[in-house]
């Protein structure tokens, strides 16, 4: 129970723990966890770091991923994912919620909420999912100023600069931007929406020694690759950003259709997490034991 018992809390800041994971041997697999329950399930499956996707956050709120949510709304998600799992969380920081001072406010807020890392992208508002068309890019030097501001604001937060330039400026433009962002203080680079193994390999070859993050989102421009394949192409991290939400949404859609048709959920019972499984996942028995160990009934004298 990392949330309630102080002795169970990690001694190191989340940013330091995230950095150590990136620097450890092998690729760091970071699954998307769109809420606290997903975070619990991913951590129990053995993942050491978790991802909080802007697309998953907004979709779970019933709105599109256009950069219209606020820093405080994102912090609500950060707190529940970090609290539930005890893992360092990489957070989608969109475009930084404004210019340099706004980026610094985002970094301080995210770090205070428990984030271990953030990525910031070089799009202009209204931003889009990186795998959609007609994205508008910020001036590279303006983006570099945001990266520098983030580096100045952070205590331990690991900063990843994302570039969406490959689609419009080609590989040369994406690499040039990535190098500028590293000079500005980024810890790693996230080249978005690369669409072939050749592109992933070329980018890695042209950014030697730089930690790189790959995005393995479904139904986008990137073909399916395994974590091991990304590692062999030169990447240190891979995210599966919206997978948990996609599966949950599909299951919920089926539930509501069944309930509307049958007037009962009985036909879906075999596909549900049981009460026992739910209580086991949230460690209900441990919370009850903790409560019993602290709160004793006092009889009136």
N, C-alpha and C positions, 0 to 999 in steps of 0.2 A: 504493500500500500504506500507508494511513494508520495501520495498527496498528503496523507495525514500524519505519518510518523517521520519525525525529523531525521532519525538515524538512517532511514531508508532513502533519503534524498541524496542525489549525486553531490560529491564534494566539489567537483570541478564545474565551472560555468559551461553552459551548453555549447558555446562557440568553441571552446577549447576541446571539448569532447568530439564535436563534429570534425574539427581539423585533424585530430588524431586518427579518426576513422578514414578520412580521405587519404592520409599519409600512410596508412597501414597497407600491407600487401594485398593484392587482389582488388577487383572493382567493388565499389560500394553501391549496393542495390537499395534504392530508396522508394518504397511504394507510396502512392498517394493514399492519404487517410483523411476523409472529408469530415469526420467528427470523432468524438471521443471513443465511441464503440469501435469504429474502424481502427483507431489507434491501438486500442487494447488487443484486438484480434491480430493486427500486424505484428505487434511486439511479442505476443504469445507464439506467433509463428516463427520467431527468431530474427526478425529484422532489427538492426541496430540503430537505424536512423529512419525518420519518416518525412514525408513531403506533404505540404499543404498547398494545393493548387488553387489559383484564382478562379479557374473555370469550374472546378468542383464546388468551391465555396459559393459562387454566385448561382450556379445551377441548383444547389441545395436550397437556396433562398428563393428560387423561382424566377430569377432574372438572368439576362445574358451577360457574358464576360466582355464588357465594354469599358472597364475601368470606372464604374460608377459607384462601387462600394467604398467605404471610408476606412481609414487606419483603425479606428476604434472597433469597427465591425470585424476586421481581420483579427485584431487582438483577442476578441471573444473566441474565435476558432483556435488561435494559437494556444491560449490558456488551457482549453479543454483537451487538445491533442497532447500537449506537453505534460499536463497534469495526469492524464489517464495512463500514459505510456512510460513516463520517465525517460524517454528517448530524446536526443537532440533533433529538432525539427527544422527542415529547410522550408522557407516560406516564399511563396510567389509574391514579390513586391510590385508587380506591374511596372509602371513607369516611374514609381517613386512618389506618386500622389502630388506632383507639382514640380517645382524647381529645387534648387540646392537646399534651401532651408527646410522645405517640406520633406525632402529625402532624409535630412538629418533627424527631423522629428519622427519619421517612420522608423529609422534605425533605432533610436532610443526607445520608442514605444514597443517595437517588436522584441528588442532585447529584454526590456523590463517584463514583457509578457511571457518570456521563456524560450524564445526562438534561438536556434543555434546557428542559422545561416539564412541568407536572403538572396534572391536574385532580382536584378533590376534590368529592364529591357530598354532598347533604344527606339521605341515607337513613340509616335505622337498620339495624343488623345483625339477622338475616341479610339483607344487601342483595340486590337482584335486578337483572337486566338492566333498563335503563330503559324498555324497550318491553313489559314484562310487567305484570300487574295486581297489585293489593294491596300496593303498595310502602308502607312505613312511613317517614314523614318525621321527621327530627330537628327539634327546636325551632330556629327561625330564628336566635335569638341564640346558641345553642350552636354552630350551624354557623359563624356569624360569628366566634366565638371561635377555631374551628379555622383559619379563613382568616387571622385576625390572627396566630396562632401560626406558620403557614406563612410569612407575610411576614417575621416576625421571625427565622426560622431560615435563610432563603435568602440566598445571596450574589448569584446572578444568575438563579436559576430563575424562569421565567415561570409565574405562578400563575393558573389558570383555575378559577373556582367554578362547579360544575354544580348546577342546580336541577331536581329531578324534580317540582316542585309543580304544574305545569300540569294534570296528570291529576286531582288531588284538590282543589286549591285554586283552580283556574282561572287565567286570565291575570292577574288582579289580584294573586293570591297569589304567582305566579311573579315578577312584576315587582317587587313589594315585597321579596321575598327577594333578588332580584338587586341591587337598589339597596343593601340592607343589606350584602351581601357585598362590593360595590365600596367602600363606606365603610370596611370592615374591612381592605382592602388588596389585594383581588383585582386582577389586571391585565385580566381578560376574563371573560366569562360564557358558559356553555354551557347553554342551555335545552333539556332533554332531552324527547324523544318528542312534539314538536309534530307535528300530523297534517294540516296543510293549509298552502297558500301564504298564506292569510289570517292564520293564526296566526303564521307566521314573520315576515310583514310587520308585524303589530301589535306583536309583541315588539320588533322592531328600532326601530320608530317611538317606542316608549315608553322606549327606552334609548338616546337620542341620544348619539353620541360614544363609546359603549362598544364595544370590540372584541368581536364575538360569534362563537361557534363553532357550526356546524351539524353534525349527525350524519346521514350518509347511509348508514344500515345497511339491508341487504336484509331482507325478510320481517318488517318491524316496522310501526310505526304511521305512519311517514313515507313518503309517496309518493316515487317516483323524481324527483329534480331534478338538473340538471347543476350543476357548479361555477359556471358563469356565471349560472344562475338564482338560486343562493344569493347571489351577489354583488349581483345586481340587487335582491334582497330586503333587503339591508343587512348581509350577513355578511362577516367578514374571513377566516374559516377554515372549512374543511369536512374532515371525516374520513370515510373508508370503513373502518370499524374491523375487520371480520372477513372481508372479501372474499377476501383471500389464503388464509386458512385454509379457507374454504368450498370454494374451487376445489381446493385441495390435497387436502382430505379426500374430495371427490367422486371425484377421480382415483385416490386410493389405494384407495377402496372398490371401484372398478371393477377395479383391478389384482388385488386379493386374490380377488375373485369369479372373475376369468378364470383366475388361477393355480390356484385350487381345482378349477375345472371342467376345465381342459385339462392341468394338470400341467406347464405351460410358460408363460413370459412372452412367447413369440414374437409372439402376436397383439397385444400391447400395445407392441411395440418402436417403432412409428411414432408413438406418443403420449409417448414418453419423451424427456427431455433426454439427448442423446448424451454420450458421454465427452468428446468435443472441446468441446461446448457447456458442460459442467460445468467443465472445466479453464479455459476462457476466462472464465467468470463469476467463478471464484475467483482468477484471475490466477496460475495455477500457474507459468507460465513466468517471470513476474517474480520470484516467490519463489525459484525455482531459480537465476535469474541473480544475485539478491542473495546467495544462499548461496555461489555459486561465486566471487563477487567478494570475499568475506570469508574463507571457509575454504579455505585452500590445503593441499594434501598436503605434509607435511614428511617427506623421506626420511631414514632413519637414516644417520648419518655413519660 
